[in-house]
């Protein structure tokens, strides 16, 4: 039996791997800051590495003589609103923790989704299938009208 479910209708039993997103109408800086600081704290816990080890890895990646645990704590503390991590340091943090999903969290408010590695091929396959359907529709439309050949009469 064919599945007649509308594509816009959610299925209660399956969650999409790549959810559709729309950009937020405005940047809520405080909400974004809190969400990123919380996500970074969760990334530290999930990495299984200590804060000192992460700070050392960041220092090495950034080419700095040192990077203190206190700096890392400032970047992950919701109370430290004046200490936002720079993009370069964020990249070093992601590498040090191994939690690449942080990139997805960072861009989700803009309606974007991060694809990792070969996942981009899925998007290309879907794009080509959509193009293929459009061409098939165009061919059906052209074939629907009989061709009146005037030459050779």
C-alpha positions as a printed NumPy array, in Angstrom:
array([[  0.   ,   0.   ,   0.   ],
       [  1.254,   3.458,  -0.877],
       [  2.046,   5.918,   1.891],
       [ -0.348,   8.843,   1.397],
       [  1.043,  10.961,   4.199],
       [  1.499,  14.62 ,   3.277],
       [  5.165,  15.725,   3.411],
       [  4.251,  18.527,   5.805],
       [  2.597,  16.125,   8.252],
       [  4.841,  14.983,  11.091],
       [  5.224,  11.328,  11.989],
       [  5.087,  10.736,  15.732],
       [  7.378,   7.715,  15.57 ],
       [ 10.281,   8.917,  13.445],
       [ 12.404,  11.989,  13.883],
       [ 14.007,  13.603,  10.855],
       [ 17.781,  13.31 ,  10.705],
       [ 18.012,  16.628,   8.885],
       [ 15.231,  18.89 ,  10.079],
       [ 13.974,  21.791,   7.985],
       [ 14.767,  25.148,   9.491],
       [ 13.858,  28.757,   8.91 ],
       [ 15.894,  31.756,   9.919],
       [ 14.762,  33.586,  13.033],
       [ 13.432,  37.05 ,  12.155],
       [ 15.897,  38.756,  14.512],
       [ 19.022,  37.923,  16.458],
       [ 18.301,  37.361,  20.132],
       [ 21.841,  37.906,  21.385],
       [ 21.211,  36.955,  25.   ],
       [ 19.385,  33.744,  24.073],
       [ 22.081,  32.812,  21.553],
       [ 24.862,  33.535,  24.066],
       [ 23.204,  31.38 ,  26.731],
       [ 22.515,  28.556,  24.28 ],
       [ 26.122,  28.498,  23.023],
       [ 27.645,  28.683,  26.504],
       [ 25.382,  25.837,  27.614],
       [ 26.222,  23.793,  24.501],
       [ 29.938,  24.35 ,  25.086],
       [ 29.617,  23.205,  28.715],
       [ 27.756,  20.1  ,  27.545],
       [ 30.476,  19.497,  24.925],
       [ 33.146,  19.542,  27.622],
       [ 31.258,  16.944,  29.667],
       [ 30.531,  14.798,  26.614],
       [ 34.147,  14.907,  25.426],
       [ 35.362,  13.021,  28.483],
       [ 38.357,  15.345,  28.701],
       [ 39.182,  17.674,  31.545],
       [ 39.034,  21.435,  31.153],
       [ 42.808,  21.733,  31.561],
       [ 43.406,  19.221,  28.752],
       [ 40.962,  21.079,  26.502],
       [ 42.625,  24.414,  27.31 ],
       [ 46.049,  22.897,  26.528],
       [ 44.776,  21.543,  23.192],
       [ 43.326,  24.94 ,  22.357],
       [ 46.619,  26.688,  23.173],
       [ 48.461,  24.283,  20.897],
       [ 45.94 ,  24.71 ,  18.052],
       [ 46.005,  28.494,  18.398],
       [ 49.79 ,  28.698,  18.62 ],
       [ 49.611,  30.335,  22.027],
       [ 52.081,  29.709,  24.852],
       [ 49.114,  29.022,  27.13 ],
       [ 45.366,  29.077,  27.349],
       [ 44.025,  28.959,  30.867],
       [ 41.192,  26.973,  32.323],
       [ 39.873,  30.314,  33.638],
       [ 39.532,  31.594,  30.061],
       [ 37.657,  28.444,  29.14 ],
       [ 35.431,  28.838,  32.207],
       [ 34.645,  32.429,  31.18 ],
       [ 33.58 ,  31.273,  27.722],
       [ 31.215,  28.647,  29.158],
       [ 29.797,  30.57 ,  32.129],
       [ 26.32 ,  32.039,  31.534],
       [ 27.109,  34.702,  34.143],
       [ 30.08 ,  36.008,  32.127],
       [ 28.133,  37.918,  29.47 ],
       [ 31.163,  40.018,  28.54 ],
       [ 33.253,  36.997,  27.601],
       [ 32.164,  35.712,  24.212],
       [ 34.423,  33.305,  22.381],
       [ 35.922,  34.403,  19.058],
       [ 35.365,  32.325,  15.947],
       [ 38.996,  31.193,  15.801],
       [ 38.923,  30.108,  19.442],
       [ 35.556,  28.429,  18.919],
       [ 37.078,  26.38 ,  16.108],
       [ 39.951,  25.352,  18.383],
       [ 37.402,  24.482,  21.1  ],
       [ 35.388,  22.282,  18.726],
       [ 38.548,  20.473,  17.662],
       [ 39.727,  20.069,  21.27 ],
       [ 36.414,  18.583,  22.399],
       [ 35.7  ,  16.657,  19.197],
       [ 32.095,  17.909,  19.318],
       [ 31.521,  19.06 ,  15.72 ],
       [ 27.768,  19.308,  16.301],
       [ 28.501,  22.67 ,  17.952],
       [ 28.808,  24.175,  14.454],
       [ 25.229,  23.129,  13.762],
       [ 24.052,  24.71 ,  17.008],
       [ 25.828,  27.937,  16.092],
       [ 24.089,  28.353,  12.719],
       [ 20.654,  26.865,  13.423],
       [ 19.032,  30.258,  14.156],
       [ 19.889,  31.328,  10.613],
       [ 17.911,  28.461,   9.096],
       [ 21.107,  26.601,   8.233],
       [ 22.126,  23.027,   8.847],
       [ 25.653,  21.656,   8.872],
       [ 26.323,  18.527,   6.868],
       [ 29.379,  16.525,   7.766],
       [ 31.551,  14.782,   5.209],
       [ 29.663,  12.568,   2.803],
       [ 26.267,  13.778,   4.062],
       [ 26.516,  16.601,   1.513],
       [ 26.166,  13.953,  -1.189],
       [ 22.635,  13.269,   0.111],
       [ 21.704,  16.882,  -0.559],
       [ 23.174,  16.66 ,  -4.062],
       [ 21.255,  13.432,  -4.749],
       [ 17.999,  15.058,  -3.627],
       [ 18.696,  18.145,  -5.745],
       [ 19.346,  16.006,  -8.835],
       [ 16.2  ,  13.939,  -8.186],
       [ 14.18 ,  17.146,  -7.956],
       [ 15.71 ,  18.357, -11.226],
       [ 14.987,  14.966, -12.8  ],
       [ 11.314,  15.216, -11.761],
       [ 11.049,  18.726, -13.221],
       [ 12.532,  17.525, -16.534],
       [ 10.195,  14.512, -16.588],
       [  7.217,  16.839, -16.054],
       [  8.397,  19.102, -18.858],
       [  8.77 ,  16.08 , -21.182],
       [  5.257,  14.855, -20.291],
       [  3.88 ,  18.31 , -21.072],
       [  5.666,  18.435, -24.415],
       [  4.552,  14.897, -25.323],
       [  0.921,  15.665, -24.429],
       [  0.529,  17.824, -27.516],
       [  0.786,  15.971, -30.833],
       [  3.564,  17.114, -33.158],
       [  2.387,  18.198, -36.573],
       [  5.237,  17.424, -38.972],
       [  4.96 ,  19.608, -42.063],
       [  8.051,  18.45 , -43.948],
       [  7.848,  15.65 , -46.41 ],
       [  4.173,  16.074, -47.269]])
